[in-house]
Amino acid sequence: MPVLNMTEGLAVTEITLHRGETGLGFNIRGGTDIPHFKEDTGIFVTKLKEAGAAYRDRRLKEGDKILEVNGHRIQSVTHNEAVQIFITAGETVHLKVQHGAEEYILKQLEAKKGGGGGKILVLLVLLAAAAGVGFFVMNQK
C-alpha cells in the first residue's frame, strides 16, 4: 500500500518520555495495512492511560500523529511494525509528533466533502427561486 500523508507542513514537536514502571501509556491506531484514515497511513495516538508516562508528561495528546520513534521514521510501517518499535524502544523514548493532526485531517476532509456542496446549494436555491417566480407569475394571470 502506498504511503499517504495529509499532514505535510504541520509543525513537528519533539518529546522525550521515560517509560518507567508503568510504561509509555498510550494506544495507537494506523499503519500502512490498517490506516486510521484511508487518506493518511500514519500512526496516531488514540488514548492516553492515566498511569502512563505520556499522561504524566502532558505533552502528547490524543489525536497527535507520531512521525518518529528514537530516530526511526514510522510513516511507512504497518501497525504491528509500529507496535514492535514502541515495545523495543527502551527506557528513554524520543518522539517527533504533530500535535492536533487528527483534527487537522478531519477539517481537510470536511472541506473536501463540503467543497462542492456550497455550489450545489446555491444552484438549488436559484432553481427554487426561479420555480417560485414562475409559479407566482402564472397565478397572477
C-alpha positions as CSV (number, residue, x, y, z in Angstrom):
1,M,0.0,0.0,0.0
2,P,1.4,3.5,-0.8
3,V,2.3,5.9,2.0
4,L,-0.4,8.6,2.3
5,N,0.3,11.8,4.2
6,M,-2.3,14.6,4.8
7,T,-0.3,16.5,7.5
8,E,2.6,17.7,5.4
9,G,3.5,21.2,6.6
10,L,2.0,20.8,10.1
11,A,4.5,21.8,12.8
12,V,6.7,19.0,14.3
13,T,7.4,18.8,18.0
14,E,10.0,16.7,19.8
15,I,9.0,14.9,23.1
16,T,11.2,12.7,25.3
17,L,9.4,10.2,27.6
18,H,10.8,8.0,30.2
19,R,9.0,4.7,30.2
20,G,9.3,3.9,33.9
21,E,7.4,1.0,35.6
22,T,4.0,2.0,34.2
23,G,5.1,2.1,30.5
24,L,4.6,4.8,27.9
25,G,0.8,4.7,28.5
26,F,-0.9,5.4,25.2
27,N,-2.7,3.5,22.4
28,I,-2.1,3.9,18.7
29,R,-4.0,3.3,15.5
30,G,-2.9,3.4,11.9
31,G,-0.2,2.0,9.7
32,T,0.0,1.1,6.0
33,D,-2.1,-2.0,6.5
34,I,-4.9,-0.6,8.6
35,P,-4.8,3.2,8.3
36,H,-6.7,5.3,10.9
37,F,-7.7,7.5,7.9
38,K,-7.8,6.0,4.4
39,E,-6.1,9.2,3.2
40,D,-3.2,9.0,5.7
41,T,-1.2,5.9,6.7
42,G,0.5,7.4,9.7
43,I,0.4,6.4,13.3
44,F,-2.0,8.3,15.6
45,V,-2.4,8.5,19.4
46,T,-5.9,7.4,20.2
47,K,-5.9,7.1,24.0
48,L,-3.7,8.1,26.9
49,K,-3.7,6.0,30.0
50,E,-3.6,7.9,33.3
51,A,-0.8,5.8,34.9
52,G,1.5,6.1,31.8
53,A,4.5,8.3,31.1
54,A,2.7,10.3,28.3
55,Y,-0.2,11.2,30.6
56,R,2.1,12.4,33.4
57,D,4.3,14.3,30.9
58,R,1.1,16.1,29.5
59,R,2.7,17.0,26.1
60,L,1.5,14.1,24.0
61,K,-2.3,14.3,23.2
62,E,-5.0,12.1,21.7
63,G,-5.1,12.9,18.0
64,D,-1.4,13.6,17.7
65,K,0.5,11.9,14.8
66,I,3.8,10.2,15.7
67,L,6.4,10.6,12.9
68,E,9.5,9.2,14.6
69,V,10.5,7.0,17.5
70,N,14.1,7.2,18.5
71,G,15.0,8.5,15.0
72,H,13.1,5.7,13.3
73,R,10.5,7.1,10.8
74,I,7.2,5.3,11.2
75,Q,5.2,7.0,8.4
76,S,5.5,3.9,6.2
77,V,5.2,1.0,8.6
78,T,2.4,-1.5,9.3
79,H,0.5,-1.3,12.6
80,N,2.4,-4.3,14.0
81,E,5.7,-2.9,13.0
82,A,4.9,0.4,14.8
83,V,3.9,-1.6,18.0
84,Q,7.2,-3.5,17.9
85,I,9.1,-0.3,17.5
86,F,7.5,1.1,20.7
87,I,8.0,-2.2,22.6
88,T,11.7,-2.3,21.8
89,A,12.3,1.5,22.1
90,G,14.0,1.2,25.5
91,E,13.6,3.2,28.7
92,T,14.0,6.7,27.2
93,V,11.9,7.3,24.1
94,H,12.4,10.3,21.8
95,L,9.3,11.1,19.7
96,K,8.7,13.5,16.8
97,V,5.0,14.3,16.7
98,Q,2.5,16.6,15.0
99,H,0.0,17.9,17.6
100,G,-3.6,18.0,16.5
101,A,-3.0,16.0,13.3
102,E,-6.3,14.1,13.6
103,E,-8.3,17.3,13.9
104,Y,-6.3,18.9,11.0
105,I,-7.1,15.9,8.8
106,L,-10.8,15.9,9.7
107,K,-11.0,19.6,8.8
108,Q,-9.3,18.9,5.4
109,L,-11.7,16.0,4.7
110,E,-14.7,18.1,5.7
111,A,-13.6,20.9,3.4
112,K,-13.2,18.5,0.5
113,K,-16.6,16.9,1.2
114,G,-18.3,20.3,1.6
115,G,-16.3,22.0,-1.2
116,G,-18.9,21.3,-4.0
117,G,-21.8,21.3,-1.6
118,G,-22.0,25.0,-1.4
119,K,-22.2,25.4,-5.2
120,I,-25.0,22.7,-5.3
121,L,-26.9,24.5,-2.5
122,V,-26.7,27.9,-4.4
123,L,-27.9,26.2,-7.6
124,L,-30.8,24.6,-5.8
125,V,-31.8,27.9,-4.2
126,L,-31.7,29.6,-7.6
127,L,-33.8,26.9,-9.2
128,A,-36.3,27.0,-6.3
129,A,-36.4,30.8,-6.6
130,A,-36.9,30.6,-10.4
131,A,-39.7,28.0,-9.9
132,G,-41.3,30.2,-7.3
133,V,-41.2,33.2,-9.5
134,G,-42.7,31.2,-12.4
135,F,-45.4,30.0,-10.1
136,F,-46.1,33.5,-8.8
137,V,-46.3,34.9,-12.4
138,M,-48.6,32.1,-13.5
139,N,-51.0,32.7,-10.6
140,Q,-51.2,36.5,-11.4
141,K,-52.8,35.9,-14.8
